[in-house]
Amino acid sequence: MELTLIRHFATAGNLEKRYIGRTEESILPVTQTKNLPGPQIVLVSPRRRCLETADLLYPGVEKVVWEGLQECDFGAFEGKNYLELSGDPDYQAWIRSGGELPFPGGESRASFCARTQAAFEEAVDMLMSRQICQAAMVAHGGTWMAVLSRYAVPKRGYYEWNCGNGCGYQVRILEERWKTGEKQCKVERNV
């Protein structure tokens, strides 16, 4: 099975380097889109920016909203950027932890990764049950960092899977291995 994993197009909050998790933002105007392989189905995070990106990239293709692929809940940091948070002691503690502490009133990286990884596994299992050979998923940068840091070959750390808005990865899942518990996806190229 081939999967194209795409991060949504840019929003105003992205350009301002804000923590945008649960906030509903539309994407900024897009003048050009990529020529991506045509999937049989597109699984999409329920956030508006992902739905709009999926509609632009894959018009006329069946889309299924997939719960669990949402970005991290940034809690008290939501909608703010590092300049606005620089004097906040909670933010400084979070920075010192390497991003491991939970966001105040939000998710920890561990719970976020567990949620998105479980959603990804369920999505892959559903695609296999429907005998889908080529699919796309449109979600968030953090979502793909969490998923790929666990399943991707070659192995890389969480932050090493960061990708720009509108970018992502083409991966291949070897179904027989996945079904026997060797849950991996081979990263074939950047898109």
C-alpha positions, 0 to 999 in steps of 0.5 A: 500500500502506498500512502501520501502523508501531507501537512495542510497548507499554511494558515495565518497562524503558521506564518506568525509561528503560533501554536495552532492546535485546536483553533479553526483556521482557514488556509491562506490562498494557494496559487499552485498545488503539487501534482500528486499521485491520485489516491483511491481515498483521502483520510483527513484530520477534522480541522478546517485547514486539513479539509480545505487542503484535501479539497484543493489537492484531491478534488473529486476523491472520496474523503473520510474525516479521521478522528485522532489525526488532529494536531496536539492540544497546546492548552494555555499556549494555544494561539500564542507564539514564542515571543508572546510566551518568552516571559511565561515560566510555564513556557520556559519549563516546557522549553527546558524539558525539550518539549516533554512536559505537558502543555498547561491545560493541554496534551503531553507529547507522550499522550499526543503521540499515543493518540495519533499513532493509534489513529494511524494504525486504525486507519491503515487497518481500515485501508487494508480491510478495504483493499486500498492500494493507494491512499492519502492522508492530510493532517498536521506537522505534529501528527506526521512527526509523531507517526513517522518517529514510531513507524518510519524506516529509516528511523529518525527522531520526532523533530527530524520528521518536521515538514513544511506546510503543503509538504509531506512524505510518500511511504509504502506499507508492506501489508504482510509485515504490518498484519504480523505485527511488524508495523513499519512504513518505508519512506520512499520520498519527500513530496 
